[in-house]
Amino acid sequence: MIRVLPNVLGAADLQAVRELLPQVRFGDGRATNPDSTIKLNLQAPQEDPANARIAQIARDALVRHAELRVFAQPRQMARTTVVRYEPGMNYGWHVDEALFPSTPPMRSDLSCTIFLNPPADYDGGELTIQLGAQELAYKLEAGNAILYPSTTIHRVTPVTRGVRLAAITWLQSWVADSGRRELLIQLEEARALAAHGGPSTIDPRLQVLLESLKTNLFRMWADT
């Protein structure tokens, strides 16, 4: 399940982020993965004040985004980190860590990248995700985000011109199994289609049954 989330950051959010980005004190991205031989980028330290403010803007925007709530069923979200790729930088094929060392540990079910600058600002730098024998490449407009399973093999291709800026985070879902999350998404879509003509056109019994199915499956599958 890969989902593009449009307009996660609105115009005001993007303007605030643009004003904060020059203040970020980027360091070697390998600081959080010192043994990596494939990670070549710059990353904001968690304690950096500008990064912390951008992280809060991004988190608030994601929490507000209706599609993220439907697709992710989020239980926890890791703190957002700003990353920077300059010419020659990339992040080779990898899978994200399964557990983050928080208290208690947080399982990474879904990875999320929010693009912070326009694709015209740089060449290369595509987020590329392996899906079976396919490779899907994403390079989104500023403010848009992509949500994808943390179990997928993915990379950021080398930047050859300009600078790529993004905010990354991870989410633990109430529903760990991606197949079950997909069924809940389909039920939500069925509810929306049934209600498309307005309350006067939907069969009340159908509305109750769809709500019951969604609620009780979530109750059955949710981590508690």
One Martini backbone bead per residue (centre of mass of N, CA, C, O) as a GRO file, in nm:
protein
  224
    1MET     BB    1   0.086   0.043   0.030
    2ILE     BB    2   0.069   0.339  -0.161
    3ARG     BB    3   0.058   0.694  -0.068
    4VAL     BB    4  -0.050   0.998  -0.180
    5LEU     BB    5  -0.029   1.315  -0.008
    6PRO     BB    6  -0.194   1.596  -0.047
    7ASN     BB    7  -0.134   1.885   0.104
    8VAL     BB    8  -0.002   1.876   0.391
    9LEU     BB    9   0.134   2.142   0.317
   10GLY     BB   10   0.065   2.451   0.324
   11ALA     BB   11   0.143   2.767   0.255
   12ALA     BB   12   0.211   2.849   0.549
   13ASP     BB   13   0.389   2.610   0.618
   14LEU     BB   14   0.600   2.646   0.391
   15GLN     BB   15   0.692   2.926   0.475
   16ALA     BB   16   0.794   2.847   0.755
   17VAL     BB   17   0.999   2.638   0.656
   18ARG     BB   18   1.171   2.823   0.473
   19GLU     BB   19   1.263   3.008   0.716
   20LEU     BB   20   1.404   2.761   0.880
   21LEU     BB   21   1.614   2.608   0.701
   22PRO     BB   22   1.870   2.807   0.728
   23GLN     BB   23   1.893   2.721   1.052
   24VAL     BB   24   1.987   2.448   0.997
   25ARG     BB   25   2.220   2.207   1.147
   26PHE     BB   26   2.378   2.010   0.958
   27GLY     BB   27   2.466   1.664   0.942
   28ASP     BB   28   2.567   1.361   0.939
   29GLY     BB   29   2.357   1.096   0.862
   30ARG     BB   30   2.539   0.869   1.019
   31ALA     BB   31   2.476   0.932   1.321
   32THR     BB   32   2.224   0.707   1.315
   33ASN     BB   33   2.433   0.516   1.111
   34PRO     BB   34   2.761   0.447   1.135
   35ASP     BB   35   2.770   0.159   0.956
   36SER     BB   36   2.704   0.284   0.697
   37THR     BB   37   2.760   0.246   0.323
   38ILE     BB   38   2.478   0.403   0.184
   39LYS     BB   39   2.483   0.673   0.351
   40LEU     BB   40   2.450   1.006   0.180
   41ASN     BB   41   2.385   1.266   0.399
   42LEU     BB   42   2.188   1.511   0.555
   43GLN     BB   43   2.112   1.587   0.909
   44ALA     BB   44   1.911   1.674   1.164
   45PRO     BB   45   1.923   1.732   1.473
   46GLN     BB   46   1.697   1.687   1.722
   47GLU     BB   47   1.805   1.948   1.897
   48ASP     BB   48   1.736   2.132   1.680
   49PRO     BB   49   1.533   2.404   1.674
   50ALA     BB   50   1.444   2.412   1.374
   51ASN     BB   51   1.371   2.115   1.350
   52ALA     BB   52   1.158   2.112   1.576
   53ARG     BB   53   0.964   2.308   1.433
   54ILE     BB   54   0.924   2.145   1.175
   55ALA     BB   55   0.824   1.889   1.315
   56GLN     BB   56   0.564   2.019   1.428
   57ILE     BB   57   0.439   2.106   1.164
   58ALA     BB   58   0.431   1.822   1.037
   59ARG     BB   59   0.270   1.675   1.252
   60ASP     BB   60   0.017   1.851   1.250
   61ALA     BB   61  -0.046   1.802   0.949
   62LEU     BB   62  -0.077   1.493   0.961
   63VAL     BB   63  -0.302   1.481   1.177
   64ARG     BB   64  -0.507   1.650   0.990
   65HIS     BB   65  -0.496   1.431   0.775
   66ALA     BB   66  -0.740   1.229   0.663
   67GLU     BB   67  -0.588   1.014   0.492
   68LEU     BB   68  -0.391   0.922   0.708
   69ARG     BB   69  -0.600   0.812   0.909
   70VAL     BB   70  -0.707   0.596   0.716
   71PHE     BB   71  -0.439   0.450   0.614
   72ALA     BB   72  -0.279   0.423   0.912
   73GLN     BB   73  -0.392   0.414   1.192
   74PRO     BB   74  -0.256   0.594   1.415
   75ARG     BB   75  -0.058   0.567   1.718
   76GLN     BB   76   0.239   0.651   1.626
   77MET     BB   77   0.505   0.910   1.606
   78ALA     BB   78   0.781   1.009   1.493
   79ARG     BB   79   1.017   1.223   1.479
   80THR     BB   80   1.092   1.464   1.274
   81THR     BB   81   1.328   1.481   0.992
   82VAL     BB   82   1.568   1.664   0.831
   83VAL     BB   83   1.680   1.638   0.491
   84ARG     BB   84   1.988   1.648   0.283
   85TYR     BB   85   2.068   1.679  -0.075
   86GLU     BB   86   2.353   1.682  -0.255
   87PRO     BB   87   2.567   1.656  -0.482
   88GLY     BB   88   2.620   1.294  -0.472
   89MET     BB   89   2.386   1.221  -0.305
   90ASN     BB   90   2.259   0.927  -0.117
   91TYR     BB   91   2.038   0.624  -0.075
   92GLY     BB   92   2.048   0.317  -0.062
   93TRP     BB   93   1.941   0.020  -0.043
   94HIS     BB   94   1.665  -0.030   0.197
   95VAL     BB   95   1.548  -0.092   0.533
   96ASP     BB   96   1.379  -0.005   0.786
   97GLU     BB   97   1.355   0.000   1.096
   98ALA     BB   98   1.157  -0.178   1.320
   99LEU     BB   99   1.280  -0.028   1.581
  100PHE     BB  100   1.247   0.229   1.813
  101PRO     BB  101   1.433   0.378   2.095
  102SER     BB  102   1.194   0.407   2.275
  103THR     BB  103   0.942   0.481   2.545
  104PRO     BB  104   0.842   0.264   2.414
  105PRO     BB  105   0.890   0.090   2.159
  106MET     BB  106   0.871   0.156   1.804
  107ARG     BB  107   0.697   0.052   1.538
  108SER     BB  108   0.755   0.025   1.188
  109ASP     BB  109   0.499   0.043   0.942
  110LEU     BB  110   0.539   0.349   0.836
  111SER     BB  111   0.655   0.561   0.587
  112CYS     BB  112   0.750   0.922   0.563
  113THR     BB  113   0.752   1.173   0.299
  114ILE     BB  114   0.825   1.521   0.288
  115PHE     BB  115   0.823   1.764   0.057
  116LEU     BB  116   1.003   2.094   0.059
  117ASN     BB  117   1.078   2.106  -0.250
  118PRO     BB  118   1.090   2.148  -0.567
  119PRO     BB  119   1.172   1.949  -0.840
  120ALA     BB  120   1.323   2.189  -0.998
  121ASP     BB  121   1.571   2.215  -0.785
  122TYR     BB  122   1.635   1.911  -0.888
  123ASP     BB  123   1.832   1.632  -0.971
  124GLY     BB  124   1.710   1.365  -0.890
  125GLY     BB  125   1.607   1.220  -0.582
  126GLU     BB  126   1.443   0.970  -0.596
  127LEU     BB  127   1.194   0.785  -0.465
  128THR     BB  128   1.254   0.431  -0.453
  129ILE     BB  129   1.030   0.149  -0.497
  130GLN     BB  130   0.986  -0.179  -0.432
  131LEU     BB  131   0.745  -0.382  -0.639
  132GLY     BB  132   0.864  -0.642  -0.687
  133ALA     BB  133   0.970  -0.592  -1.020
  134GLN     BB  134   0.926  -0.303  -0.945
  135GLU     BB  135   0.998   0.057  -0.991
  136LEU     BB  136   0.906   0.334  -0.792
  137ALA     BB  137   0.897   0.684  -0.864
  138TYR     BB  138   0.944   0.983  -0.648
  139LYS     BB  139   0.862   1.346  -0.719
  140LEU     BB  140   0.735   1.591  -0.538
  141GLU     BB  141   0.570   1.839  -0.437
  142ALA     BB  142   0.558   2.076  -0.228
  143GLY     BB  143   0.379   1.929   0.056
  144ASN     BB  144   0.397   1.653  -0.029
  145ALA     BB  145   0.330   1.299   0.033
  146ILE     BB  146   0.458   0.970   0.135
  147LEU     BB  147   0.314   0.643   0.193
  148TYR     BB  148   0.490   0.349   0.325
  149PRO     BB  149   0.611   0.057   0.381
  150SER     BB  150   0.878  -0.036   0.591
  151THR     BB  151   0.930  -0.319   0.432
  152THR     BB  152   1.045  -0.178   0.201
  153ILE     BB  153   1.248  -0.139  -0.066
  154HIS     BB  154   1.467   0.154  -0.074
  155ARG     BB  155   1.555   0.482  -0.226
  156VAL     BB  156   1.791   0.748  -0.303
  157THR     BB  157   1.887   0.904  -0.558
  158PRO     BB  158   2.112   1.076  -0.706
  159VAL     BB  159   2.223   1.393  -0.691
  160THR     BB  160   2.313   1.631  -0.967
  161ARG     BB  161   2.127   1.886  -0.882
  162GLY     BB  162   2.114   2.064  -0.625
  163VAL     BB  163   1.850   2.044  -0.366
  164ARG     BB  164   1.723   1.809  -0.133
  165LEU     BB  165   1.417   1.838   0.064
  166ALA     BB  166   1.314   1.666   0.370
  167ALA     BB  167   1.065   1.493   0.565
  168ILE     BB  168   1.091   1.238   0.816
  169THR     BB  169   0.888   0.947   0.909
  170TRP     BB  170   0.713   0.732   1.150
  171LEU     BB  171   0.461   0.466   1.189
  172GLN     BB  172   0.231   0.335   1.417
  173SER     BB  173  -0.015   0.109   1.402
  174TRP     BB  174  -0.298  -0.036   1.521
  175VAL     BB  175  -0.251  -0.203   1.246
  176ALA     BB  176  -0.008  -0.415   1.146
  177ASP     BB  177  -0.159  -0.535   0.912
  178SER     BB  178  -0.179  -0.445   0.583
  179GLY     BB  179  -0.428  -0.607   0.487
  180ARG     BB  180  -0.620  -0.499   0.705
  181ARG     BB  181  -0.593  -0.203   0.638
  182GLU     BB  182  -0.707  -0.230   0.349
  183LEU     BB  183  -0.991  -0.320   0.434
  184LEU     BB  184  -1.059  -0.061   0.592
  185ILE     BB  185  -1.034   0.125   0.348
  186GLN     BB  186  -1.256  -0.009   0.178
  187LEU     BB  187  -1.483   0.046   0.380
  188GLU     BB  188  -1.460   0.353   0.372
  189GLU     BB  189  -1.522   0.373   0.069
  190ALA     BB  190  -1.802   0.240   0.084
  191ARG     BB  191  -1.927   0.452   0.267
  192ALA     BB  192  -1.885   0.693   0.074
  193LEU     BB  193  -2.048   0.576  -0.164
  194ALA     BB  194  -2.320   0.534  -0.013
  195ALA     BB  195  -2.317   0.864   0.069
  196HIS     BB  196  -2.305   1.035  -0.200
  197GLY     BB  197  -2.625   1.131  -0.209
  198GLY     BB  198  -2.686   1.130   0.082
  199PRO     BB  199  -2.888   1.064   0.355
  200SER     BB  200  -3.157   1.014   0.174
  201THR     BB  201  -3.022   0.758  -0.005
  202ILE     BB  202  -2.938   0.586   0.223
  203ASP     BB  203  -2.946   0.296   0.376
  204PRO     BB  204  -2.960   0.261   0.706
  205ARG     BB  205  -2.868  -0.035   0.729
  206LEU     BB  206  -2.609  -0.009   0.562
  207GLN     BB  207  -2.472   0.202   0.737
  208VAL     BB  208  -2.461   0.025   0.995
  209LEU     BB  209  -2.306  -0.217   0.878
  210LEU     BB  210  -2.048  -0.066   0.790
  211GLU     BB  211  -1.983   0.047   1.070
  212SER     BB  212  -1.967  -0.226   1.213
  213LEU     BB  213  -1.743  -0.354   1.049
  214LYS     BB  214  -1.523  -0.145   1.103
  215THR     BB  215  -1.528  -0.140   1.416
  216ASN     BB  216  -1.496  -0.457   1.470
  217LEU     BB  217  -1.236  -0.500   1.315
  218PHE     BB  218  -1.069  -0.300   1.472
  219ARG     BB  219  -1.111  -0.435   1.746
  220MET     BB  220  -0.980  -0.711   1.659
  221TRP     BB  221  -0.688  -0.580   1.533
  222ALA     BB  222  -0.599  -0.407   1.755
  223ASP     BB  223  -0.365  -0.276   1.939
  224THR     BB  224  -0.336  -0.296   2.326
   0.00000   0.00000   0.00000
